[in-house]
Amino acid sequence: MRIAPRIELDAAVQRELTALTRRGRVEARVQQRAKIVLLAAEGWQNKDIAVEVDLDRRQVAMWRQRFLGERPADPP
């Protein structure tokens, strides 16, 4: 069994993602992606996130990977 990479969010990123999930004028797909990252950061498995957000687990895995790949590097 493969284990999904862990996502750790700092407080600012978590606030921003939470705000995206609650805003009314944000596209539904952006809200969905923010929710995927937030649930992943809480330790949810891709299959469980997929059920929660009504996507295939492979799409959830893709968005998890994209988030990890596009995050800015920590300052030295």
N, C-alpha and C positions, 0 to 999 in steps of 0.2 A: 504494500500500500504506500502510495506517495503521500508526502506531507507537504501541504502548501506553505510557501514562504511566509514567515511572520511579518506582520506590518505593525510598526510602532509609530504612533503619531505624537507630535508635541502638542501642547495645549492650543497654540494658534491654529495649526492645521485642523485639529479636531473641531474647533469652534467654527472655522470656515466651512468645513464639510457639513457640519450640523446645520448651519445657516442655509446652505444650499438645499438641504433636504426639506426645509420648512418654507422656503420662499415660494410665493405663488406665481411669480413671473419668470421662473426658471424652467427651461425645457424639461419635460418628464424624463428624458433619457439622461440628462445631467443629474437630476435628482436621484435616479436609479443608480448611477455610477457612484455617486457620493455615498449612498447607502451601502453599496457593496463594500467600499473601502472601510467605512465605519464598522460594519459587522465583521469584516476580516480582522480589523484591529482589536475587536473584542474577543477574537479567538474562534470565531465560527468557521466551520469547514465549508468548502466550496459547495458541496451538495446541499447543505442546509441553507446557505445564502441563496442558492438558485431557487429553492422552493419559496423562500421568503419574498424574493423580488420577481418571481415568475420568469426566470431565464434558464437556459441550459447551463449545466455546471461548467462546460468548456468556456462559455462566454464569461462567466464569473472568474474563472482562472485567468482568462485573457486580460480582463480589467485589473485584476490583482497585479499581474505581471507588469502591465503598462504603468500602473501607479508606481510600482517599485522602480521601474526603469527610468521614469521621467522626474523623479524627485531630485531636487537640488542636493548636491553633495554637502555634507556637514563641513562647516568652516574648520580649518586646521587648528 
